[in-house]
Amino acid sequence: MGTYKYSAEFRADAVASGRPVSRIAAELGVNHETLRQWIKTAEKAERPEAVAESAKDAEIAALRKQVRELEMERDILRRAAKYFAGETNG
């Protein structure tokens, strides 16, 4: 099944109509779940705190990933140091 791209103006008009989702979707020839997602996205965009929370969540996720990578690098370096220290004493 192919993917379709709709313009931002088309999406905004569909979301702003205020009628039942199933009726709008049928009239526009759009899947009703797709329209629900557009509505959900529009509602989220209207709330600035939601955008800020989303940005914070993304930053937290990126920082956690970086911490995991740094911990892994640290562990590798510790193992390498132990290996080479044992080899020079033996």
FIKOLZA-1660 file (N, C-alpha, C; in steps of 0.1 Angstrom, whole numbers, plus 5000, padded with zeros to 4 digits):
% residues 90
   i   px   py   pz ch aa at
   1 5008 4988 5000  A  M  N
   1 5000 5000 5000  A  M CA
   1 5009 5012 5000  A  M  C
   2 5006 5022 4992  A  G  N
   2 5014 5034 4991  A  G CA
   2 5011 5044 5002  A  G  C
   3 5021 5053 5003  A  T  N
   3 5019 5064 5013  A  T CA
   3 5015 5076 5005  A  T  C
   4 5007 5084 5011  A  Y  N
   4 5002 5097 5005  A  Y CA
   4 5007 5108 5014  A  Y  C
   5 5010 5119 5007  A  K  N
   5 5014 5131 5014  A  K CA
   5 5004 5142 5012  A  K  C
   6 4999 5148 5022  A  Y  N
   6 4989 5158 5022  A  Y CA
   6 4996 5171 5026  A  Y  C
   7 4992 5182 5020  A  S  N
   7 4997 5195 5023  A  S CA
   7 4993 5199 5037  A  S  C
   8 5001 5208 5043  A  A  N
   8 4998 5213 5057  A  A CA
   8 4985 5220 5057  A  A  C
   9 4982 5227 5046  A  E  N
   9 4969 5235 5045  A  E CA
   9 4957 5225 5045  A  E  C
  10 4959 5214 5037  A  F  N
  10 4948 5204 5036  A  F CA
  10 4946 5198 5050  A  F  C
  11 4956 5195 5057  A  R  N
  11 4955 5189 5071  A  R CA
  11 4949 5199 5080  A  R  C
  12 4953 5212 5080  A  A  N
  12 4947 5222 5089  A  A CA
  12 4932 5224 5086  A  A  C
  13 4928 5224 5073  A  D  N
  13 4914 5225 5070  A  D CA
  13 4906 5213 5075  A  D  C
  14 4912 5201 5074  A  A  N
  14 4905 5189 5078  A  A CA
  14 4903 5189 5094  A  A  C
  15 4913 5193 5101  A  V  N
  15 4913 5193 5115  A  V CA
  15 4903 5204 5120  A  V  C
  16 4903 5216 5114  A  A  N
  16 4896 5227 5119  A  A CA
  16 4880 5226 5116  A  A  C
  17 4876 5217 5109  A  S  N
  17 4862 5216 5105  A  S CA
  17 4852 5214 5117  A  S  C
  18 4857 5207 5128  A  G  N
  18 4849 5205 5140  A  G CA
  18 4838 5195 5139  A  G  C
  19 4837 5188 5128  A  R  N
  19 4826 5178 5126  A  R CA
  19 4831 5164 5130  A  R  C
  20 4823 5154 5131  A  P  N
  20 4827 5141 5134  A  P CA
  20 4839 5136 5125  A  P  C
  21 4848 5129 5131  A  V  N
  21 4860 5125 5124  A  V CA
  21 4856 5115 5113  A  V  C
  22 4847 5106 5115  A  S  N
  22 4844 5096 5105  A  S CA
  22 4838 5103 5093  A  S  C
  23 4829 5113 5095  A  R  N
  23 4823 5120 5084  A  R CA
  23 4833 5128 5076  A  R  C
  24 4842 5135 5083  A  I  N
  24 4852 5143 5076  A  I CA
  24 4861 5134 5068  A  I  C
  25 4866 5123 5074  A  A  N
  25 4874 5113 5067  A  A CA
  25 4868 5108 5055  A  A  C
  26 4855 5105 5055  A  A  N
  26 4848 5099 5044  A  A CA
  26 4847 5110 5033  A  A  C
  27 4844 5122 5037  A  E  N
  27 4843 5133 5027  A  E CA
  27 4856 5136 5020  A  E  C
  28 4867 5135 5027  A  L  N
  28 4880 5138 5021  A  L CA
  28 4887 5127 5015  A  L  C
  29 4882 5115 5018  A  G  N
  29 4889 5103 5013  A  G CA
  29 4901 5099 5021  A  G  C
  30 4901 5103 5034  A  V  N
  30 4913 5100 5042  A  V CA
  30 4909 5090 5052  A  V  C
  31 4919 5081 5056  A  N  N
  31 4916 5072 5066  A  N CA
  31 4913 5079 5079  A  N  C
  32 4903 5074 5087  A  H  N
  32 4899 5081 5099  A  H CA
  32 4910 5081 5110  A  H  C
  33 4918 5070 5110  A  E  N
  33 4929 5070 5120  A  E CA
  33 4940 5081 5116  A  E  C
  34 4942 5083 5103  A  T  N
  34 4951 5093 5099  A  T CA
  34 4946 5107 5103  A  T  C
  35 4933 5109 5102  A  L  N
  35 4927 5122 5106  A  L CA
  35 4928 5123 5121  A  L  C
  36 4926 5113 5128  A  R  N
  36 4927 5113 5143  A  R CA
  36 4942 5118 5147  A  R  C
  37 4951 5112 5140  A  Q  N
  37 4965 5116 5143  A  Q CA
  37 4968 5130 5140  A  Q  C
  38 4962 5136 5129  A  W  N
  38 4964 5150 5126  A  W CA
  38 4958 5158 5137  A  W  C
  39 4946 5154 5142  A  I  N
  39 4939 5162 5152  A  I CA
  39 4948 5162 5165  A  I  C
  40 4953 5150 5168  A  K  N
  40 4961 5148 5180  A  K CA
  40 4974 5157 5179  A  K  C
  41 4980 5157 5167  A  T  N
  41 4992 5166 5165  A  T CA
  41 4988 5181 5166  A  T  C
  42 4977 5184 5161  A  A  N
  42 4973 5199 5161  A  A CA
  42 4970 5203 5176  A  A  C
  43 4964 5194 5183  A  E  N
  43 4961 5197 5197  A  E CA
  43 4974 5199 5205  A  E  C
  44 4983 5190 5202  A  K  N
  44 4996 5191 5209  A  K CA
  44 5003 5203 5206  A  K  C
  45 5002 5208 5193  A  A  N
  45 5009 5220 5189  A  A CA
  45 5003 5232 5195  A  A  C
  46 4990 5232 5199  A  E  N
  46 4984 5243 5205  A  E CA
  46 4988 5245 5219  A  E  C
  47 4993 5235 5225  A  R  N
  47 4998 5236 5239  A  R CA
  47 5013 5238 5240  A  R  C
  48 5018 5250 5243  A  P  N
  48 5033 5252 5243  A  P CA
  48 5040 5243 5253  A  P  C
  49 5033 5240 5264  A  E  N
  49 5039 5232 5274  A  E CA
  49 5042 5218 5269  A  E  C
  50 5033 5213 5260  A  A  N
  50 5035 5200 5255  A  A CA
  50 5047 5199 5246  A  A  C
  51 5049 5210 5238  A  V  N
  51 5061 5211 5230  A  V CA
  51 5074 5211 5238  A  V  C
  52 5073 5219 5249  A  A  N
  52 5085 5220 5258  A  A CA
  52 5087 5206 5265  A  A  C
  53 5077 5199 5269  A  E  N
  53 5078 5186 5275  A  E CA
  53 5084 5176 5265  A  E  C
  54 5080 5177 5252  A  S  N
  54 5085 5168 5242  A  S CA
  54 5100 5171 5240  A  S  C
  55 5103 5183 5239  A  A  N
  55 5118 5187 5237  A  A CA
  55 5126 5182 5249  A  A  C
  56 5120 5183 5261  A  K  N
  56 5128 5179 5273  A  K CA
  56 5129 5163 5273  A  K  C
  57 5118 5157 5269  A  D  N
  57 5119 5142 5268  A  D CA
  57 5129 5137 5258  A  D  C
  58 5130 5144 5247  A  A  N
  58 5140 5141 5236  A  A CA
  58 5154 5143 5241  A  A  C
  59 5156 5154 5248  A  E  N
  59 5169 5157 5254  A  E CA
  59 5173 5147 5264  A  E  C
  60 5164 5144 5273  A  I  N
  60 5167 5134 5283  A  I CA
  60 5171 5120 5277  A  I  C
  61 5163 5116 5267  A  A  N
  61 5166 5104 5260  A  A CA
  61 5180 5104 5254  A  A  C
  62 5184 5115 5247  A  A  N
  62 5197 5117 5241  A  A CA
  62 5208 5116 5252  A  A  C
  63 5206 5123 5263  A  L  N
  63 5216 5123 5274  A  L CA
  63 5217 5109 5280  A  L  C
  64 5206 5102 5282  A  R  N
  64 5207 5088 5287  A  R CA
  64 5215 5079 5277  A  R  C
  65 5213 5081 5265  A  K  N
  65 5220 5073 5255  A  K CA
  65 5235 5076 5256  A  K  C
  66 5238 5089 5257  A  Q  N
  66 5252 5093 5258  A  Q CA
  66 5259 5088 5271  A  Q  C
  67 5251 5087 5282  A  V  N
  67 5257 5082 5294  A  V CA
  67 5260 5067 5292  A  V  C
  68 5251 5060 5286  A  R  N
  68 5253 5045 5283  A  R CA
  68 5265 5043 5275  A  R  C
  69 5267 5051 5265  A  E  N
  69 5279 5050 5256  A  E CA
  69 5292 5053 5264  A  E  C
  70 5291 5064 5272  A  L  N
  70 5303 5067 5280  A  L CA
  70 5307 5057 5290  A  L  C
  71 5296 5051 5297  A  E  N
  71 5299 5040 5306  A  E CA
  71 5305 5028 5299  A  E  C
  72 5300 5025 5287  A  M  N
  72 5306 5013 5280  A  M CA
  72 5320 5016 5276  A  M  C
  73 5323 5028 5272  A  E  N
  73 5337 5032 5268  A  E CA
  73 5346 5031 5281  A  E  C
  74 5341 5036 5292  A  R  N
  74 5349 5035 5305  A  R CA
  74 5352 5021 5309  A  R  C
  75 5342 5012 5307  A  D  N
  75 5343 4998 5311  A  D CA
  75 5354 4991 5302  A  D  C
  76 5353 4995 5289  A  I  N
  76 5363 4989 5280  A  I CA
  76 5377 4993 5283  A  I  C
  77 5379 5006 5287  A  L  N
  77 5392 5011 5290  A  L CA
  77 5397 5005 5303  A  L  C
  78 5388 5003 5313  A  R  N
  78 5392 4996 5325  A  R CA
  78 5397 4982 5323  A  R  C
  79 5389 4975 5315  A  R  N
  79 5393 4961 5311  A  R CA
  79 5407 4961 5304  A  R  C
  80 5409 4970 5295  A  A  N
  80 5421 4971 5288  A  A CA
  80 5433 4974 5297  A  A  C
  81 5430 4983 5306  A  A  N
  81 5441 4987 5316  A  A CA
  81 5445 4975 5325  A  A  C
  82 5435 4968 5329  A  K  N
  82 5437 4956 5338  A  K CA
  82 5445 4945 5330  A  K  C
  83 5441 4944 5317  A  Y  N
  83 5448 4934 5308  A  Y CA
  83 5462 4937 5307  A  Y  C
  84 5465 4950 5303  A  F  N
  84 5479 4954 5301  A  F CA
  84 5487 4954 5313  A  F  C
  85 5481 4958 5324  A  A  N
  85 5488 4958 5337  A  A CA
  85 5492 4944 5341  A  A  C
  86 5483 4934 5339  A  G  N
  86 5486 4921 5342  A  G CA
  86 5497 4915 5333  A  G  C
  87 5498 4919 5321  A  E  N
  87 5508 4914 5312  A  E CA
  87 5522 4919 5315  A  E  C
  88 5523 4932 5319  A  T  N
  88 5536 4937 5322  A  T CA
  88 5542 4932 5335  A  T  C
  89 5533 4928 5345  A  N  N
  89 5538 4922 5358  A  N CA
  89 5541 4907 5357  A  N  C
  90 5537 4901 5347  A  G  N
  90 5538 4886 5346  A  G CA
  90 5551 4882 5340  A  G  C
% end
